[in-house]
Amino acid sequence: MQPESYLASHQPAPSPELPQPVRVVTTIKIGVQLLIILPASFMVGAVIPALFFNLSLPVALLIGIAATLLVVISLLITAYGLRNRPKWPYVEVSEDGIAAAIDRIRQPMPWQEICFFATYKGPSTPLLLSTSKHDRYYELASPQRIIRWRYQSRRAPQMTTQPELDQQAYDRWHQQLLGYIQARTNLPLVDLDSVPVPTGKR
């Protein structure tokens, strides 16, 4: 109700220029995905049969290899089927509105519908794919819905963007994005971490 009382310490400078690129996808590098999935598939395929079905080591290894091959084939089929679908998490901006998705594809939110612009620290992520303990989230809200995205101030080596941006280019792009949002909405950036949480009556 009083956003001016909880402004973020750093307000983005208004920028009338559309940020480039207009769409940025954050994802895990394919090599890292395979390094995680394939050994896990082999271990599940080999160890579980050996432990629960009392199989010999050669048979268990063959089952593990077969399970890994099935996973590889499944990944290839899935990748082929999804090759033309939008990837996420992403942020996409245009002169008409902005779309952002952490977990699924969302429809763009028109600029004229946005009535709230906020930021806050996310939960502690010591085991997730980030070098920061807390990643910062940004949020835009209309009377009907909310869109949000995560900004990684220090991306882990296993993370990448499409199109590929190094950390400096990614930071510059994100500052341009915030400035464009400010210019199109004329809304201040509110720091939700500074808003006191109301205590409910028991």
C-alpha positions in Angstrom: 0.0 0.0 0.0 3.0 2.3 0.6 5.7 1.3 -1.9 7.6 4.6 -1.5 8.4 3.6 2.1 10.2 0.4 1.1 12.2 1.4 -2.0 15.2 -0.7 -3.0 18.5 1.1 -2.2 19.5 0.9 -5.9 16.8 2.2 -8.3 17.3 1.3 -12.0 18.0 4.2 -14.3 15.2 4.6 -16.8 16.3 3.3 -20.2 14.1 3.8 -23.3 16.1 1.4 -25.4 14.8 -2.2 -25.7 17.5 -4.5 -24.1 19.4 -6.7 -26.4 19.0 -9.6 -26.7 15.3 -9.5 -26.2 15.1 -13.1 -25.0 17.5 -14.8 -22.6 17.2 -18.4 -21.4 19.2 -19.7 -18.4 20.0 -23.3 -18.5 22.4 -26.1 -17.4 25.2 -27.0 -19.9 24.4 -30.2 -21.7 27.7 -31.8 -20.7 26.9 -31.2 -17.0 23.5 -32.7 -17.4 25.0 -35.9 -19.0 27.6 -36.1 -16.3 24.8 -36.2 -13.7 22.2 -38.3 -15.5 24.3 -41.1 -17.1 26.3 -42.2 -14.0 23.1 -42.1 -12.0 21.4 -44.3 -14.6 24.2 -46.8 -14.6 24.3 -47.0 -10.8 20.6 -47.5 -10.5 20.5 -50.1 -13.3 23.5 -52.0 -11.9 23.3 -51.7 -8.1 19.6 -52.1 -7.5 19.3 -55.4 -9.4 22.5 -56.7 -7.8 21.3 -55.9 -4.3 17.7 -57.0 -4.5 17.8 -59.8 -7.0 21.1 -61.4 -6.0 22.6 -61.2 -9.5 26.2 -61.8 -10.4 28.4 -58.8 -11.1 28.7 -59.3 -14.9 24.9 -59.6 -15.2 24.4 -56.5 -13.1 26.9 -54.5 -15.1 25.1 -55.5 -18.3 21.8 -54.4 -16.9 23.4 -51.1 -15.9 24.8 -50.6 -19.4 21.4 -51.4 -20.9 19.7 -48.9 -18.6 22.2 -46.2 -19.5 21.6 -46.8 -23.2 17.9 -46.6 -22.7 18.3 -43.3 -20.9 20.5 -42.0 -23.7 17.9 -43.0 -26.3 15.1 -41.4 -24.3 17.1 -38.2 -24.0 17.8 -38.0 -27.7 14.1 -38.7 -28.5 13.0 -36.0 -26.0 15.5 -33.5 -27.3 14.3 -34.1 -30.8 10.7 -33.7 -29.8 11.4 -30.4 -27.9 13.8 -28.9 -30.4 11.3 -26.2 -31.6 9.6 -25.5 -28.2 10.5 -22.5 -26.1 13.0 -23.2 -23.4 12.9 -22.0 -19.8 13.7 -20.4 -17.4 13.6 -17.3 -19.6 12.9 -13.6 -19.8 11.5 -12.1 -23.0 10.8 -8.5 -23.5 9.2 -6.5 -26.3 7.6 -3.1 -26.9 4.2 -4.6 -26.0 5.1 -6.4 -22.8 7.3 -8.8 -20.9 7.2 -12.6 -20.3 9.1 -14.5 -17.7 9.0 -18.1 -16.5 11.0 -20.0 -13.9 9.1 -23.3 -14.2 6.8 -23.1 -17.2 5.9 -21.0 -20.3 3.7 -18.0 -19.5 1.9 -15.5 -21.6 3.4 -12.0 -21.9 2.2 -9.3 -19.4 1.3 -6.0 -21.2 3.1 -3.0 -19.8 -0.1 -1.1 -19.2 -1.3 -3.9 -16.8 1.8 -3.9 -14.5 1.1 -2.1 -11.2 4.0 -3.4 -9.0 7.7 -3.9 -9.4 9.7 -5.6 -6.6 12.8 -7.5 -5.7 13.7 -9.9 -2.9 16.3 -12.5 -1.8 15.4 -16.0 -2.7 15.8 -19.0 -0.3 19.3 -20.2 0.6 20.6 -22.3 -2.2 23.8 -24.0 -1.0 23.2 -27.2 -3.0 21.8 -25.7 -6.1 23.5 -24.6 -9.3 24.6 -21.2 -8.2 27.7 -19.7 -6.5 25.6 -17.3 -4.5 24.0 -18.4 -1.2 21.0 -16.2 -2.0 19.9 -15.4 -5.6 17.9 -12.3 -6.1 14.4 -12.5 -7.6 12.5 -9.8 -9.5 8.8 -9.7 -9.7 6.2 -7.8 -11.7 2.5 -7.9 -10.8 -0.8 -7.0 -12.4 -4.2 -7.2 -10.7 -4.6 -10.7 -12.2 -1.1 -12.4 -12.0 2.5 -12.3 -11.1 5.6 -13.1 -13.2 9.1 -13.5 -11.7 12.6 -14.4 -12.6 15.9 -15.1 -10.9 19.0 -13.0 -11.4 22.3 -14.7 -10.7 24.9 -12.2 -9.8 27.6 -14.9 -9.9 26.7 -17.8 -12.2 28.1 -21.2 -11.5 30.4 -22.6 -14.2 27.8 -25.2 -15.1 25.2 -22.6 -16.0 24.9 -20.9 -19.3 22.6 -18.6 -21.3 21.0 -18.7 -24.7 22.3 -16.7 -26.5 25.6 -17.2 -24.7 26.5 -14.2 -22.5 29.5 -14.0 -20.1 28.9 -12.7 -16.6 29.7 -9.1 -17.5 27.4 -9.1 -20.6 24.7 -10.8 -18.5 24.9 -8.2 -15.8 24.8 -5.4 -18.3 21.8 -6.9 -20.1 20.0 -7.3 -16.8 20.6 -3.7 -15.8 19.2 -2.6 -19.2 16.2 -4.8 -18.6 15.5 -3.2 -15.2 15.9 0.2 -16.8 13.5 -0.6 -19.6 10.9 -1.9 -17.1 11.2 1.3 -15.1 10.8 3.5 -18.2 7.8 1.6 -19.5 6.0 1.3 -16.1 7.2 4.4 -14.3 7.1 2.3 -11.1 9.7 2.3 -8.3 11.5 -0.8 -7.4 10.4 -2.1 -4.0 12.6 -4.2 -1.8 10.2 -6.8 -0.2 12.9 -7.8 2.3 12.4 -4.5 4.0 8.6 -4.9 4.3 7.7 -6.1 7.8 5.7 -9.3 7.9 2.4 -8.8 9.7 1.8 -10.9 12.7 -1.5 -12.8 12.6 -3.7 -13.2 15.6 -3.9 -16.7 17.0 
